[in-house]
Amino acid sequence: SSFPNGGLRATHTAAAFTTWDRSSPCFVLDKVLRIPCAFVTHLGHCLDEKTPLLRSNDALNMQGLRLLKNIKICAGTKAIHSFLGWEQEFFVVKADLYRKRPDLVNCGRTLIGKLPSRHQQGELNYFAPPPASVGDLMTNVQALMLKLGVPVAVLHNEVAPGQHEMSPIYCQSTWSADNNVLFM
């Protein structure tokens, strides 16, 4: 194995490993079996965002069981699992309006604008039904997520104009984290 500058290194020091995360189920997407994995170096350093969650769950399980044993409550418990319920809030902007905003086109986020007026009646947007096109979008996304085994429970507007939210039913934390990545 070689470095970009031409130097050599021992092949085993370039190693990184994937490991199957058995706490999160496999699924098929686009006719390909997807296996949730963690990615670590040969020294055990994490190279992904999943490994810290897995290590946190292990620590929570170990210390939680220790606590229950020491306070003599449910001392026979075999495992402790963490659950997570995420939500995705997003803005829907028409394509022609999007193309007129260089900040959105170049950065993918709002950099220019102004603060909302004081005492805006946010609940008027929050409790209103989503516009038909947005409702269709959210229904289509909900159907696609359900095909992948992710039941979406919440679909509604948020306070800001054009802002909406979708949230699935909460589940075991590693599975939930994978569902969030899949959703985005």
Backbone torsions as a table, in degrees:
resi	resn	phi	psi	omega
1	SER	NA	145.6	-178.0
2	SER	-130.7	156.2	174.7
3	PHE	-82.6	159.5	178.1
4	PRO	-59.0	-27.2	-179.2
5	ASN	-82.4	1.2	176.8
6	GLY	101.3	-12.6	178.7
7	GLY	-70.3	161.9	-179.4
8	LEU	-107.2	155.1	173.2
9	ARG	-142.4	158.7	177.2
10	ALA	-65.8	134.8	-175.1
11	THR	-57.4	-38.6	-176.9
12	HIS	-65.5	-21.0	179.7
13	THR	-80.8	-9.7	177.3
14	ALA	-90.8	0.7	-171.3
15	ALA	-72.8	145.0	168.8
16	ALA	-142.8	154.7	-172.9
17	PHE	-129.5	146.3	170.1
18	THR	-105.9	148.4	175.6
19	THR	-135.3	138.1	-178.6
20	TRP	-68.8	126.6	175.0
21	ASP	-85.6	97.9	-176.2
22	ARG	-74.5	-6.6	177.6
23	SER	-83.4	-7.0	-179.8
24	SER	-124.5	131.9	-172.7
25	PRO	-74.2	150.7	171.9
26	CYS	-72.9	159.5	177.0
27	PHE	-153.8	163.4	178.2
28	VAL	-107.5	128.6	177.1
29	LEU	-136.5	128.1	-178.2
30	ASP	54.4	41.2	178.1
31	LYS	63.2	22.3	178.1
32	VAL	-122.4	131.1	176.0
33	LEU	-72.6	123.1	179.3
34	ARG	-107.0	124.5	-178.7
35	ILE	-114.8	112.7	178.3
36	PRO	-60.5	130.3	-175.4
37	CYS	-134.1	163.7	169.1
38	ALA	-113.9	154.1	-174.0
39	PHE	-129.6	117.1	-176.8
40	VAL	-132.6	158.1	176.1
41	THR	-79.4	172.6	178.0
42	HIS	-65.6	-16.2	176.7
43	LEU	-94.6	-0.8	178.8
44	GLY	91.8	5.1	177.5
45	HIS	-75.9	138.5	-177.0
46	CYS	-79.6	142.5	178.7
47	LEU	-116.2	10.3	-177.0
48	ASP	-139.5	-177.6	178.0
49	GLU	-98.7	-5.1	-179.0
50	LYS	-84.0	-37.4	-176.3
51	THR	-57.8	-44.4	177.4
52	PRO	-60.0	-36.2	177.3
53	LEU	-65.4	-43.8	178.4
54	LEU	-62.7	-41.7	179.3
55	ARG	-68.1	-36.7	176.8
56	SER	-64.8	-42.0	178.2
57	ASN	-62.7	-40.5	177.8
58	ASP	-62.4	-43.9	180.0
59	ALA	-65.4	-42.7	178.4
60	LEU	-60.9	-43.5	178.3
61	ASN	-62.6	-48.7	-177.0
62	MET	-63.7	-50.1	-176.9
63	GLN	-73.7	-32.1	176.7
64	GLY	-65.7	-42.9	176.6
65	LEU	-63.9	-40.2	177.7
66	ARG	-61.5	-44.0	179.0
67	LEU	-61.7	-48.9	-179.6
68	LEU	-59.5	-39.7	178.7
69	LYS	-64.9	-43.1	-177.4
70	ASN	-70.6	-32.5	178.7
71	ILE	-93.6	3.2	175.1
72	LYS	57.5	40.8	173.3
73	ILE	-120.4	125.0	-179.6
74	CYS	51.5	43.2	-175.0
75	ALA	-61.5	-20.7	179.7
76	GLY	-87.7	5.6	-179.4
77	THR	-60.9	136.9	-176.9
78	LYS	-95.8	-27.4	-177.4
79	ALA	-157.8	153.3	174.2
80	ILE	-122.5	130.6	-179.2
81	HIS	-117.6	143.5	174.8
82	SER	-99.3	145.0	178.8
83	PHE	-119.6	153.7	-175.3
84	LEU	-142.4	136.4	174.6
85	GLY	-123.2	106.9	-179.4
86	TRP	-95.4	164.1	173.0
87	GLU	-139.1	145.9	177.0
88	GLN	-113.8	118.6	174.4
89	GLU	-104.2	136.6	-175.1
90	PHE	-149.5	160.7	176.3
91	PHE	-107.2	141.6	174.2
92	VAL	-110.9	119.7	-178.4
93	VAL	-123.2	131.7	178.4
94	LYS	-60.8	144.6	-174.5
95	ALA	-57.7	-41.5	-178.4
96	ASP	-66.9	-36.0	176.4
97	LEU	-72.1	-36.3	177.6
98	TYR	-59.7	-46.1	-177.7
99	ARG	-65.0	-19.5	178.3
100	LYS	-83.4	-7.5	-177.0
101	ARG	-109.1	100.5	-178.8
102	PRO	-60.6	-30.3	179.2
103	ASP	-66.1	-41.2	178.6
104	LEU	-69.6	-42.7	-178.5
105	VAL	-63.9	-45.4	-173.9
106	ASN	-86.4	-30.8	-174.4
107	CYS	-115.1	-16.1	-177.7
108	GLY	75.3	13.1	179.3
109	ARG	-152.9	164.5	-179.0
110	THR	-80.0	125.7	176.1
111	LEU	-116.8	-20.4	-180.0
112	ILE	-121.2	156.5	-179.7
113	GLY	147.7	-164.6	178.4
114	LYS	-139.1	160.4	179.6
115	LEU	-68.7	150.5	177.7
116	PRO	-68.2	155.2	178.3
117	SER	-65.2	152.8	-178.2
118	ARG	-68.1	149.3	175.7
119	HIS	57.8	35.5	177.3
120	GLN	-66.2	147.8	-177.8
121	GLN	-85.8	76.8	-176.0
122	GLY	-61.0	-32.0	-177.0
123	GLU	-66.7	-20.0	178.2
124	LEU	-63.5	-40.0	177.4
125	ASN	-79.3	-40.5	-175.0
126	TYR	-59.0	-44.1	-175.4
127	PHE	-91.8	-4.9	179.4
128	ALA	-77.6	153.4	175.4
129	PRO	-69.1	148.1	178.0
130	PRO	-63.8	152.6	173.8
131	PRO	-56.2	153.7	-175.2
132	ALA	-55.2	-44.1	-177.9
133	SER	-65.7	-38.5	178.7
134	VAL	-71.0	-40.0	176.4
135	GLY	-59.5	-41.6	177.5
136	ASP	-63.9	-43.6	178.2
137	LEU	-58.4	-49.8	-177.3
138	MET	-65.8	-36.3	177.6
139	THR	-65.8	-40.8	177.9
140	ASN	-65.0	-43.6	178.1
141	VAL	-63.9	-41.3	178.4
142	GLN	-59.5	-43.3	179.8
143	ALA	-65.1	-41.7	178.3
144	LEU	-64.6	-42.2	179.7
145	MET	-65.4	-37.8	178.8
146	LEU	-64.2	-36.9	176.6
147	LYS	-61.0	-29.0	179.3
148	LEU	-91.6	4.6	177.2
149	GLY	86.6	20.9	-179.3
150	VAL	-116.9	95.0	179.7
151	PRO	-73.7	120.9	179.9
152	VAL	-92.4	123.2	-173.2
153	ALA	-98.6	-27.3	-172.8
154	VAL	-122.4	129.6	175.0
155	LEU	-140.7	110.8	179.4
156	HIS	-161.1	171.4	174.5
157	ASN	-73.4	160.3	168.9
158	GLU	-111.6	-176.0	-172.7
159	VAL	-66.3	-44.9	-176.5
160	ALA	-73.0	144.4	176.2
161	PRO	-59.2	134.0	-179.9
162	GLY	82.3	-1.4	-178.6
163	GLN	-98.7	137.6	-176.9
164	HIS	-139.7	168.5	-177.9
165	GLU	-140.3	143.1	170.4
166	MET	-132.7	136.5	-179.7
167	SER	-141.4	133.5	175.6
168	PRO	-85.7	173.0	171.8
169	ILE	-68.4	134.6	-176.7
170	TYR	-66.9	154.3	-178.3
171	CYS	-152.4	-173.2	-179.1
172	GLN	-54.7	139.5	-165.8
173	SER	-59.7	-41.1	-179.1
174	THR	-69.8	-37.4	177.1
175	TRP	-65.2	-42.1	179.8
176	SER	-63.4	-40.8	178.4
177	ALA	-63.6	-41.5	176.9
178	ASP	-64.0	-40.2	177.9
179	ASN	-62.0	-37.3	179.7
180	ASN	-65.2	-44.6	177.3
181	VAL	-62.0	-42.6	179.0
182	LEU	-62.7	-40.3	-179.4
183	PHE	-63.7	-42.5	-176.2
184	MET	-77.2	NA	NA
